[in-house]
Amino acid sequence: MRTRTALTAALLALAALTAACGKSEEEIANDCKQALASGERATKTDRPDACEGLPQDDYDALVMSQALKDTGVVDDNGNVDLGELLDDQ
């Protein structure tokens, strides 16, 4: 009985330590955003390493956001440049 209790306590302590060492989704999203901004290749199936662990919807939103920034339609603050958006050229 003592062995089982000690083993359970040790496993719970290990699980708590392991959970504390992992990154939150917000931290992963920030790292992913930086990787995408630096020009790392990004497709729906080929994610940068920094984006692993991010839910697909969040990843898709970051890829789309970076694509809009790359085209000049959206600035770094997230403001839409209507002149660029409506430009026919």
Accessible surface in RSA format (square Angstrom, percent):
REM  Atomic radii and reference values for relative SASA: ProtOr
REM  Chains: A
REM  Algorithm: Lee & Richards
REM  Probe-radius: 1.40
REM  Slices: 20
REM RES _ NUM      All-atoms   Total-Side   Main-Chain    Non-polar    All polar
REM                ABS   REL    ABS   REL    ABS   REL    ABS   REL    ABS   REL
RES MET A   1   179.08  92.7 136.10  90.1  42.98 102.3 124.08 105.5  55.00  72.9
RES ARG A   2   213.82  89.8 206.41 105.2   7.41  17.6  81.08 110.8 132.74  80.4
RES THR A   3   109.47  77.9 103.51 104.9   5.96  14.2  73.03  98.1  36.44  55.1
RES ARG A   4   169.75  71.3 165.28  84.3   4.47  10.6  59.90  81.9 109.84  66.6
RES THR A   5    85.02  60.5  79.72  80.8   5.31  12.6  68.70  92.3  16.32  24.7
RES ALA A   6    62.88  57.8  50.90  78.5  11.99  27.3  58.48  82.4   4.41  11.7
RES LEU A   7   104.41  58.2 100.61  72.0   3.81   9.6 103.93  73.0   0.48   1.3
RES THR A   8    69.30  49.3  68.03  69.0   1.26   3.0  51.11  68.7  18.18  27.5
RES ALA A   9    57.88  53.2  48.79  75.3   9.09  20.7  53.43  75.2   4.45  11.8
RES ALA A  10    59.06  54.3  45.94  70.9  13.12  29.8  54.53  76.8   4.53  12.0
RES LEU A  11   103.06  57.4  98.69  70.6   4.38  11.0  99.05  69.6   4.01  10.8
RES LEU A  12   120.35  67.0 115.43  82.6   4.92  12.4 115.87  81.4   4.48  12.1
RES ALA A  13    54.95  50.5  46.30  71.4   8.65  19.7  54.01  76.1   0.94   2.5
RES LEU A  14   105.71  58.9 104.14  74.5   1.57   4.0 105.30  73.9   0.42   1.1
RES ALA A  15    58.16  53.5  46.01  71.0  12.15  27.6  53.96  76.0   4.20  11.1
RES ALA A  16    65.19  59.9  49.73  76.7  15.46  35.2  59.15  83.3   6.04  16.0
RES LEU A  17   120.77  67.3 120.21  86.0   0.56   1.4 120.60  84.7   0.18   0.5
RES THR A  18    88.87  63.2  79.38  80.5   9.49  22.6  71.17  95.6  17.70  26.8
RES ALA A  19    79.25  72.9  50.93  78.6  28.31  64.4  62.21  87.6  17.03  45.1
RES ALA A  20    84.57  77.8  45.89  70.8  38.68  88.0  58.21  82.0  26.36  69.8
RES CYS A  21   111.11  84.0  76.37  85.2  34.75  81.7  33.67  85.3  77.44  83.5
RES GLY A  22    52.55  64.8   0.00   N/A  52.55  64.8  35.55  97.6  17.00  38.1
RES LYS A  23   128.80  62.8 102.41  62.8  26.39  62.8  70.09  63.1  58.72  62.5
RES SER A  24    57.92  48.9  46.14  61.6  11.77  27.1  51.14 108.9   6.77   9.5
RES GLU A  25    98.41  56.5  92.03  69.6   6.38  15.2  37.24  72.0  61.17  49.9
RES GLU A  26   128.99  74.1 120.42  91.1   8.58  20.4  43.82  84.8  85.18  69.5
RES GLU A  27    88.66  50.9  86.69  65.6   1.97   4.7  33.65  65.1  55.01  44.9
RES ILE A  28    24.82  14.1  24.37  18.2   0.46   1.1  24.82  17.9   0.00   0.0
RES ALA A  29    25.03  23.0  25.03  38.6   0.00   0.0  25.03  35.2   0.00   0.0
RES ASN A  30    69.00  47.6  67.67  65.4   1.33   3.2  16.57  39.9  52.44  50.7
RES ASP A  31    42.71  29.9  39.40  39.2   3.31   7.8  11.64  27.4  31.07  31.0
RES CYS A  32     0.00   0.0   0.00   0.0   0.00   0.0   0.00   0.0   0.00   0.0
RES LYS A  33    94.89  46.3  94.59  58.0   0.30   0.7  43.88  39.5  51.01  54.3
RES GLN A  34   124.77  69.8 117.20  85.7   7.57  18.0  41.56  88.5  83.21  63.1
RES ALA A  35     8.75   8.0   3.23   5.0   5.52  12.6   8.24  11.6   0.52   1.4
RES LEU A  36    11.79   6.6   5.01   3.6   6.78  17.1   5.13   3.6   6.66  17.9
RES ALA A  37    65.38  60.1  38.13  58.8  27.25  62.0  38.41  54.1  26.97  71.4
RES SER A  38    88.07  74.4  44.37  59.2  43.70 100.7  50.53 107.6  37.54  52.6
RES GLY A  39    61.97  76.4   0.00   N/A  61.97  76.4  34.13  93.7  27.84  62.4
RES GLU A  40    86.40  49.6  72.22  54.6  14.19  33.8  33.67  65.1  52.74  43.1
RES ARG A  41   176.22  74.0 156.89  80.0  19.33  46.0  68.75  94.0 107.47  65.1
RES ALA A  42    32.53  29.9   8.01  12.4  24.53  55.8   8.01  11.3  24.53  65.0
RES THR A  43    53.85  38.3  47.20  47.9   6.65  15.8  52.37  70.3   1.48   2.2
RES LYS A  44   143.05  69.8 125.46  77.0  17.60  41.9  79.97  72.0  63.09  67.2
RES THR A  45   133.38  94.9  98.84 100.2  34.55  82.3  79.66 107.0  53.72  81.2
RES ASP A  46    64.76  45.4  62.03  61.7   2.73   6.5  18.75  44.1  46.01  45.9
RES ARG A  47    42.32  17.8  27.80  14.2  14.52  34.6  11.00  15.0  31.32  19.0
RES PRO A  48     7.24   5.3   0.00   0.0   7.24  26.3   7.24   6.0   0.00   0.0
RES ASP A  49   128.89  90.3 115.21 114.7  13.68  32.4  36.76  86.5  92.13  91.9
RES ALA A  50    37.61  34.6  18.90  29.2  18.71  42.6  30.85  43.4   6.76  17.9
RES CYS A  51     0.00   0.0   0.00   0.0   0.00   0.0   0.00   0.0   0.00   0.0
RES GLU A  52   101.96  58.5  91.65  69.3  10.31  24.5  43.28  83.7  58.68  47.9
RES GLY A  53    59.72  73.6   0.00   N/A  59.72  73.6  36.49 100.1  23.23  52.0
RES LEU A  54     7.38   4.1   0.91   0.7   6.46  16.2   1.41   1.0   5.96  16.1
RES PRO A  55    55.48  40.4  42.99  39.2  12.49  45.4  55.18  45.6   0.30   1.9
RES GLN A  56    72.12  40.3  64.88  47.4   7.25  17.3  46.41  98.8  25.71  19.5
RES ASP A  57   115.70  81.0 107.05 106.6   8.65  20.4  31.18  73.4  84.52  84.3
RES ASP A  58    61.17  42.8  58.41  58.1   2.76   6.5  12.24  28.8  48.93  48.8
RES TYR A  59     0.69   0.3   0.69   0.4   0.00   0.0   0.69   0.5   0.00   0.0
RES ASP A  60    47.30  33.1  41.90  41.7   5.41  12.8  26.00  61.2  21.31  21.2
RES ALA A  61    61.68  56.7  49.06  75.7  12.62  28.7  57.44  80.9   4.24  11.2
RES LEU A  62    29.16  16.2  27.16  19.4   2.01   5.0  27.23  19.1   1.93   5.2
RES VAL A  63    43.56  28.7  41.84  37.9   1.72   4.1  42.37  36.8   1.19   3.2
RES MET A  64   117.64  60.9 116.30  77.0   1.34   3.2 102.95  87.5  14.69  19.5
RES SER A  65    44.21  37.4  38.77  51.7   5.44  12.5  24.11  51.3  20.10  28.2
RES GLN A  66    24.22  13.5  23.34  17.1   0.88   2.1   9.44  20.1  14.78  11.2
RES ALA A  67    44.77  41.2  39.24  60.6   5.53  12.6  44.19  62.2   0.58   1.5
RES LEU A  68    69.07  38.5  68.93  49.3   0.14   0.4  69.07  48.5   0.00   0.0
RES LYS A  69    55.05  26.9  39.86  24.5  15.19  36.2  14.97  13.5  40.08  42.7
RES ASP A  70   107.53  75.3  70.45  70.1  37.08  87.7  30.51  71.8  77.03  76.8
RES THR A  71    85.59  60.9  63.34  64.2  22.25  53.0  71.25  95.7  14.34  21.7
RES GLY A  72    35.39  43.6   0.00   N/A  35.39  43.6  27.22  74.7   8.17  18.3
RES VAL A  73    22.22  14.6  22.22  20.1   0.00   0.0  22.22  19.3   0.00   0.0
RES VAL A  74    20.55  13.5  17.58  15.9   2.97   7.2  17.58  15.3   2.97   8.1
RES ASP A  75    64.53  45.2  54.31  54.1  10.21  24.2  41.70  98.2  22.82  22.8
RES ASP A  76   126.41  88.5 103.43 102.9  22.98  54.3  32.66  76.9  93.75  93.5
RES ASN A  77   129.10  89.0  94.99  91.8  34.11  82.1  21.39  51.5 107.70 104.1
RES GLY A  78    47.10  58.1   0.00   N/A  47.10  58.1  23.11  63.4  23.99  53.7
RES ASN A  79    88.05  60.7  82.96  80.2   5.09  12.3  24.71  59.5  63.34  61.2
RES VAL A  80    80.52  53.0  56.35  51.0  24.17  58.2  56.49  49.1  24.03  65.2
RES ASP A  81    71.55  50.1  64.45  64.1   7.10  16.8  22.04  51.9  49.52  49.4
RES LEU A  82   112.61  62.7 108.76  77.8   3.86   9.7 108.82  76.4   3.80  10.2
RES GLY A  83    53.49  66.0   0.00   N/A  53.49  66.0  41.24 113.2  12.26  27.5
RES GLU A  84    79.58  45.7  67.32  50.9  12.26  29.2   4.72   9.1  74.86  61.1
RES LEU A  85    91.43  50.9  69.77  49.9  21.66  54.4  70.64  49.6  20.79  55.9
RES LEU A  86   133.50  74.3 113.85  81.5  19.65  49.4 118.01  82.9  15.50  41.7
RES ASP A  87    79.57  55.7  53.61  53.4  25.96  61.4  16.82  39.6  62.75  62.6
RES ASP A  88   146.86 102.9 109.80 109.3  37.06  87.6  39.75  93.6 107.10 106.8
RES GLN A  89   199.39 111.5 133.52  97.6  65.87 156.8  62.72 133.5 136.67 103.7
END  Absolute sums over single chains surface
CHAIN  1 A     6967.3       5617.3       1350.0       4058.2       2909.1
END  Absolute sums over all chains
TOTAL          6967.3       5617.3       1350.0       4058.2       2909.1
